[in-house]
Amino acid sequence: MKGRWAEDVALAYLQAQGYRLVARNKRTPYGEIDLWLEKDGTPVFAEVKQRASSRYGTPLESIRPWKLERMKKSALYLLGREDVNVRFLAVLVHGTPQYWTIKLIYI
């Protein structure tokens, strides 16, 4: 998997920030959740985006509105209920496995 290293980096970074992994690459009828995490009792669903350069846009620019809608539907599907506070997170990795930067954005 081409972007596996970026997911590994993102997961390690989030775990160092106190997030606990629930599941990784979880498939639903609406799409795939890259990282399903939990922090302080709150479910957090993360989309990891990696770009080696900005030639074709930034990692954030690659997260389209339809992707956010699919993430929301996937989260509701996985949780099985709607009465839960949920957070959505974009983990933006810019660079290569040798040198990278990371940025977190709540979406």
Summary of the structure (lengths in Angstrom):
residues: 107
radius of gyration: 13.5
end to end distance: 25.2
largest distance: 42.1
contacts: 299
relative contact order: 0.21
helix: 29%
strand: 41%
